[in-house]
Amino acid sequence: MHITNPIRMSHMPAYAIADVEWHDETQHAKEAENFFQILEKYGGEFLVASNDVKVFEGRWKPRTLIIIKFPDMKALQAWYDSKEYAPLLAMRLKYADSNAVAVETKE
């Protein structure tokens, strides 16, 4: 019988992955002013922001691919739902086209 360690299960890293295309660089600069400070508060680690993306399959054409690592899905969700991030999220939704997903992984 295999027993899963509940402590290990609750601390699986989670990744926020987004494809973003800003239409207003002034608003993008405003969003970036506080983004990293808020991200760090929730344990987020900015891993990738690149428009140099190689597509191997399918029709997906990411504009700027962003990958952010969090300690776990709970931390990721807390960041995304936080009052601090809410105005930045609203700004991005208004001035950019984006798709975003979150995934929890095993390490």
FENBEL-V866252 format. One record per pair of residues at least 24 apart in sequence whose C-alpha atoms are under 8 Angstrom apart, sorted by the first residue. I is the first residue (numbers start at 1). GAP is how many residues later the second one is. Records with the same first field share a line. If there is no record, write none. Layout:
BEGIN
I->GAP ; GAP
END
This chain:
BEGIN
10->62
11->60 ; 61
12->59 ; 60 ; 61 ; 92 ; 93 ; 94 ; 95
13->56 ; 57 ; 58 ; 59 ; 60 ; 91 ; 92 ; 93 ; 94
14->55 ; 56 ; 57 ; 58 ; 59 ; 62 ; 88 ; 89 ; 90 ; 91
15->52 ; 53 ; 54 ; 55 ; 58 ; 61 ; 87 ; 88 ; 89 ; 90
16->50 ; 51 ; 52 ; 53 ; 54 ; 60 ; 84 ; 85 ; 86 ; 87
17->48 ; 49 ; 50 ; 51 ; 83 ; 84 ; 85
18->46 ; 47 ; 48 ; 49 ; 80 ; 81 ; 82 ; 83
19->43 ; 44 ; 45 ; 46 ; 47 ; 79 ; 80 ; 81
20->42 ; 43 ; 44 ; 45 ; 46 ; 76 ; 77 ; 78 ; 79
21->42 ; 43 ; 75 ; 76 ; 77
22->70 ; 73 ; 74 ; 75
23->72 ; 73 ; 74
24->71 ; 72
27->64 ; 68
28->64 ; 67
31->57 ; 60 ; 61
35->50 ; 53
38->41 ; 46 ; 47
39->40
42->28 ; 33 ; 34 ; 36 ; 37
43->27 ; 28 ; 32
44->24 ; 25 ; 26 ; 27 ; 32
45->24 ; 25
72->32
73->29 ; 30 ; 31
END
